[in-house]
Amino acid sequence: MSKSKFELLITATVLSAIAPTSVIQAADTSVVKIAYTTGVMDSIVPLLADSQGIFRKHDLKATFIATRSGPEMLSAIVSGSADFADPALQIAVPAMARGAHILYLMNNYDLDYSLLARPSLQIDQRAPYPEIARALKGMRVGVTGRGGLTELFIRKIFSDAGLNPDKDMSILAVGAGLSAVGAFQNDQIDALVSLPPTDTILGDGKYQTVVSNATAQNQVFGRRFISTGVAANGDFVSANPEVTRRYCQAYKEAIDFIRMPQNREVVVNIVSAKLNLSQGSAGKVFDQYKQNFDARMTKDRWDYMKTKQPDIPAWERGVYSPCAEISVR
């Protein structure tokens, strides 16, 4: 699939949701509609902000819209069925370039992907990146959803390994969490782009790691890569700047709450409940990935993203600066 075809795949559903009229008004500016993806760690922030009364503290009442993938979240904020969501920046850019009014407010959660394979493939894990990925040539690879960042991730890995992402693998949408685990265990796929808690649910010895999360952060995309950011319907922001500001204050407070060691038990309980994990598994996942929660949206990171995807809009057009300022406090 060429780059242009990939971008069309991302934006086909998103742009069909854009209404011909302009401004989207909230019936009650204290009510915010939040789209999130089920079964993944980066969805924890708004859910925690709600359960811990942080939204209420900032005079906000949250209503939640569950989605299965990043493109689905993106469609929700573009159409106005949601005011806020946390889609990956790279999947939003093609839609923004074609007229979708999306603004990024702050960072949310850094990249937590890894690439797993079935143990029966017996991949030589001594091979360095990206050569190790050549062992997956011709295989079926599972991603959360077509057109999302998980697909972009595996395409980058195959390209780095000198393989053709359109010809040298079959990409299958398998969802996240238990859905992805089921596809992996039932031999529907050979390899999987994994988001926590997938590896924890699978269990030690039930998979082999082809690309670790550390390699994903350092070599596939880079440390300054913006994975999931807090995004908003731009018309909603224009019509409701005060509500948007309070949402950003609440979101930053929720991330700070998650990062405080004294709050571990509370956060683990929420991870357990929202991701359908035992307390022990939830604790293991949280301890491994808690450092990924990071609100800071900086121009330095935004400009770094432009080196990865030149059609990312300028900072002044793509970022809502009042919230970016809140993110670094």
Secondary structure, DSSP 8 states (H G I E B T S, - for coil): --HHHHHHHHHHHHHHT--SS-----SSTTEEEEEEETTSGGGHHHHHHHHTTHHHHTT-EEEEEEESSHHHHHHHHHHTS-SEE--BHHHHHHHHHTT--EEEEEEEE----EEEE-GGG---TTS-TTGGGGGGTTEEEEESSTTSHHHHHHHHHHHHTT--TTTSEEEEE--STHHHHHHHHTTS-SEEEE-TTHHHHH-TTS-EEEE-HHHIIIIIS-TT---EEEEEEHHHHHH-HHHHHHHHHHHHHHHHHHH-GGGHHHHHHHHHHHHT--HHHHHHHHHHHGGGB-----HHHHHHHHHH-TTS--HHHHB-HHHHHHHT-
